[in-house]
Amino acid sequence: MKLGIFSTIIDNFGDAGFTIRLAKAMTKIITPKDITIYTDYVDLFYKMVPDTEINIKNFKDYNDKNDIIFFMFQHIPDQNTLNKINKSSKKALIIDYFTTEKWADEANDKMSFVNGLKISVEYIVPGLSDNSAGILNFPLTSTTKKTKNNVYLYSPEKVLKILKLGTIWGYKKETNLKKMPFLPQKEFDSYLLGAKYNWIRGEDSFQLALNSGIPFFWEAYKQKDSIHHTKVKAFIEFISPFFKNESLKQKYIKMTNYLNDIEKIDLKELESIYDFYEENYTALKEAFECIKLHFKNKTNLQDFLIKKVTFL
């Protein structure tokens, strides 16, 4: 069996990271040499996984015979490529962006249609809700590298004044935190899995954090007209029941709202909230261990897709 994965890049590391993680997860049933990622940013993928056995090619070089096609993030290639897919492939799965919202329950696992494509097409929605396709739970390493605050935010300046120790990724200005160079994805995973706190963004690191059992704070990808606020509110609704301590829950909600420009916090209150986390770390971590257990007992995205492919 051969698998072709089409992935265009918008949020460089998140989109590429999610695609790589999914491709690696599919090696459970498909040998790496029979998996090919087609993208508009080949160099980035090879930088993130320099030792990969998975093939990585440019969109324009598609000339392969794949049994299964994944269209990541609803990216559909041009008609010339679709014509080639029609000749050799049996099924295509359109895999949407991960969502925190409950609309995933209704939309997931439905027959779909792509103009110009003659094979069977299904629409898949990864998400938090019970009838979504689940979260992608596939760390690329079991190694952990200890750090206090692992900062990977779109807007790290929002919290830098309260964080004295840790690592920071992709930030050029001077800070108390150790600046990290560009590293392969499994190296980033090792820091996320070894942190005391993770300050993360987007979707790939978000899903890994959900299954880590480590306290994390999430900044969503910003969208026009603050549409992303709906995603943040859905996340808060999901995570709130896992907190047994009401004060801890309210402070977590406040920090999440602050990171996503829903609520303003001055420096004094920000310091107070962080100090409260430190003083109540055991209770905070317990909430995230419960989240990890929650997802351990649910079907994850890779197993959902493996079942789809296995019963083709």
C-alpha positions in Angstrom: 0.0 0.0 0.0 1.2 3.5 -0.9 0.1 6.8 0.7 0.4 10.3 -0.8 0.0 13.3 1.6 -0.6 16.8 0.1 0.3 19.6 2.5 0.5 23.3 1.8 2.3 25.6 4.3 0.6 28.6 6.0 1.9 28.5 9.6 5.3 27.1 8.7 6.2 24.9 11.7 2.6 24.0 12.7 1.4 22.8 9.3 4.7 21.0 8.5 4.9 19.6 12.0 1.4 18.2 12.0 1.9 16.6 8.5 5.2 15.0 9.5 3.8 13.7 12.8 0.8 12.1 10.9 3.1 10.6 8.2 5.3 9.1 10.9 2.2 7.7 12.7 1.1 6.0 9.6 4.3 4.0 9.5 2.6 1.7 11.9 1.0 0.0 8.9 2.8 1.5 5.9 6.6 1.3 5.4 8.2 4.7 5.3 9.4 4.3 1.7 5.8 3.9 0.6 4.7 7.2 2.1 5.3 10.5 0.2 4.6 14.1 1.3 3.9 16.5 -1.5 4.4 20.2 -0.5 5.3 23.7 -1.6 8.1 23.9 1.0 10.3 20.8 0.6 13.4 22.3 2.3 11.5 23.0 5.5 10.3 19.4 5.8 13.8 18.1 5.4 15.1 20.5 8.0 12.5 19.3 10.5 13.1 15.6 9.8 16.6 15.4 8.3 16.9 11.6 8.9 13.5 10.7 7.5 12.9 7.7 5.3 9.6 9.2 4.2 9.8 10.7 0.7 9.3 14.5 0.4 8.6 16.0 -3.0 7.3 19.2 -4.6 3.7 19.4 -5.7 4.8 19.9 -9.3 6.7 16.6 -9.3 3.7 14.4 -8.6 3.9 11.4 -10.9 3.4 8.5 -8.5 0.8 5.8 -8.0 -0.6 6.0 -4.5 -3.4 3.8 -3.2 -4.5 6.4 -0.7 -4.4 10.2 -0.7 -4.5 12.6 2.2 -5.4 16.2 1.4 -4.1 18.1 4.5 -5.9 21.2 5.6 -8.4 21.0 2.7 -5.6 21.7 0.2 -6.7 20.3 -3.2 -4.0 20.2 -6.0 -4.5 21.3 -9.6 -6.6 19.4 -12.2 -3.5 17.9 -13.8 -2.6 16.3 -10.5 -6.2 15.2 -9.9 -6.2 13.4 -13.3 -3.1 11.4 -12.2 -4.7 10.6 -8.9 -7.9 9.4 -10.7 -5.8 6.8 -12.7 -4.2 5.0 -9.7 -5.8 5.9 -6.3 -8.7 4.3 -4.6 -9.7 6.8 -2.0 -8.9 10.3 -0.8 -9.4 11.7 2.7 -9.7 15.5 3.2 -8.2 16.1 6.6 -9.2 19.5 8.0 -7.4 21.7 10.6 -7.7 20.5 14.2 -10.6 22.2 15.9 -11.7 22.7 19.5 -15.3 23.3 18.5 -18.2 20.9 18.6 -19.2 21.3 15.0 -16.6 18.6 14.4 -19.1 16.0 15.7 -21.5 16.7 12.8 -18.9 17.2 10.1 -16.5 14.4 10.8 -16.4 11.2 8.9 -18.7 12.2 6.1 -18.7 11.5 2.3 -17.4 14.5 0.4 -16.8 15.8 -3.1 -13.9 17.3 -5.0 -14.6 18.8 -8.4 -12.5 16.8 -11.0 -11.8 13.8 -8.7 -13.6 10.6 -9.6 -12.6 8.4 -6.6 -14.3 8.1 -3.2 -13.7 11.1 -0.9 -14.3 11.4 2.8 -14.0 14.5 5.1 -12.2 14.1 8.4 -12.1 16.6 11.3 -9.6 16.1 14.1 -10.8 17.7 17.3 -11.5 17.6 21.1 -15.2 16.6 20.9 -16.4 13.0 21.3 -17.4 12.3 17.7 -14.5 14.1 16.0 -11.6 12.1 14.6 -9.6 12.8 17.8 -6.2 14.3 18.5 -2.9 13.3 16.8 -1.0 11.6 19.6 2.4 10.6 18.3 5.5 12.1 19.9 8.6 11.7 17.8 10.8 10.9 20.8 10.7 9.6 24.3 13.7 11.6 25.3 13.0 14.6 27.6 15.1 17.7 28.0 14.4 19.6 31.2 13.4 23.3 31.0 11.2 25.4 33.3 9.2 27.4 30.7 9.2 26.2 27.1 8.0 29.2 25.2 6.6 28.8 21.6 4.0 31.5 21.3 3.1 33.8 18.4 3.3 36.7 20.9 5.9 35.7 23.6 6.3 39.3 24.7 3.0 39.0 26.6 4.7 36.8 29.2 8.4 37.4 29.0 8.5 39.8 32.0 7.2 37.1 34.3 9.3 34.2 33.1 12.9 34.1 34.4 14.0 30.6 33.4 13.4 28.5 30.4 13.8 28.3 26.6 12.3 30.3 23.8 11.9 29.5 20.1 11.9 31.9 17.1 12.4 35.1 19.1 15.1 37.5 18.1 15.0 40.1 20.9 17.0 39.9 24.2 15.3 38.0 27.0 16.0 36.1 30.2 15.2 32.8 28.5 17.7 30.7 26.5 17.2 31.3 22.8 16.8 28.0 20.9 18.1 27.6 17.3 16.1 25.8 14.6 16.2 22.2 15.6 14.6 19.0 14.1 11.1 18.3 15.2 12.0 15.5 17.6 14.3 17.9 19.4 11.5 20.3 19.9 9.3 17.4 21.2 11.9 16.6 23.8 11.8 20.1 25.3 8.0 20.1 25.3 7.9 16.8 27.1 10.6 17.9 29.6 9.1 21.3 30.5 7.5 22.4 33.7 5.2 24.7 31.8 4.6 24.9 28.0 3.5 28.1 26.4 2.4 26.9 23.0 0.7 28.0 19.8 -1.2 26.7 16.8 -2.2 23.1 16.5 0.7 20.6 16.3 2.3 21.5 19.6 -1.2 22.0 21.1 -2.1 18.4 20.4 1.2 17.1 21.7 0.7 19.2 24.9 -2.8 17.8 25.4 -1.3 14.3 25.8 1.7 15.3 27.8 0.3 15.6 31.3 2.2 18.9 31.6 0.6 22.3 32.3 0.4 24.4 29.1 -1.0 27.7 28.0 -2.3 28.0 24.4 -2.3 30.9 22.0 -4.5 30.2 19.0 -3.6 31.2 15.4 -5.1 34.6 14.9 -7.8 35.0 12.4 -9.6 37.9 10.8 -12.4 39.5 12.9 -11.2 37.5 15.9 -12.8 34.3 14.7 -10.2 32.4 16.7 -11.8 33.6 19.9 -14.6 31.1 19.2 -11.9 28.3 19.3 -10.5 29.7 22.5 -13.9 29.7 24.2 -14.5 26.2 23.1 -11.2 25.1 24.5 -12.0 26.7 27.8 -15.4 24.9 27.9 -13.5 21.6 27.3 -10.8 22.1 29.8 -12.7 23.6 32.7 -14.2 20.4 34.2 -10.7 19.0 34.7 -9.9 21.6 37.4 -10.9 20.6 40.9 -9.7 23.9 42.3 -12.0 26.8 41.3 -9.4 29.5 41.9 -6.9 27.7 39.8 -9.5 27.2 37.0 -10.4 30.9 37.0 -6.8 32.0 36.8 -6.1 29.5 34.0 -9.1 30.9 32.1 -7.8 34.5 32.7 -4.4 33.6 31.4 -5.8 31.9 28.3 -8.0 34.9 27.6 -5.1 37.2 28.0 -2.8 35.3 25.6 -5.6 35.4 23.0 -6.5 39.1 23.4 -9.9 38.4 24.9 -9.0 40.0 28.3 -6.4 42.4 29.5 -4.1 41.9 32.5 -1.6 44.3 33.9 1.9 43.2 34.9 1.2 43.1 38.7 -1.8 40.7 38.2 0.2 38.7 35.6 2.9 38.1 38.2 0.3 37.2 40.8 -1.3 34.6 38.6 2.1 33.0 37.7 3.1 32.9 41.4 -0.3 31.2 42.2 0.6 28.5 39.6 3.9 28.0 41.3 2.4 27.7 44.7 -0.3 25.3 43.5 1.7 23.4 40.9 0.7 20.0 42.2 -3.0 20.7 41.7 -2.4 22.4 38.4 -0.4 19.4 37.1 -3.2 17.0 38.3 -5.6 18.7 36.0 -3.4 18.1 33.0 -2.7 14.5 34.0 -6.5 14.0 34.0 -6.6 15.4 30.5 -3.9 13.0 29.4 -5.9 10.1 30.8 -9.0 11.4 29.1 -7.3 11.1 25.7 -5.6 7.8 26.5 -9.1 6.3 26.8 -10.3 7.8 23.4 -9.5 6.9 19.8 -6.7 9.1 18.5 -6.5 10.5 15.0 -3.8 8.1 13.8 -5.8 5.0 14.8 -9.0 6.5 13.3 -7.2 7.0 10.0 -5.4 3.6 10.2 -8.8 1.9 10.5 -10.0 3.9 7.4 -7.0 2.7 5.4 -7.0 -0.9 6.6 -10.6 -1.5 5.6 -10.2 0.1 2.2 
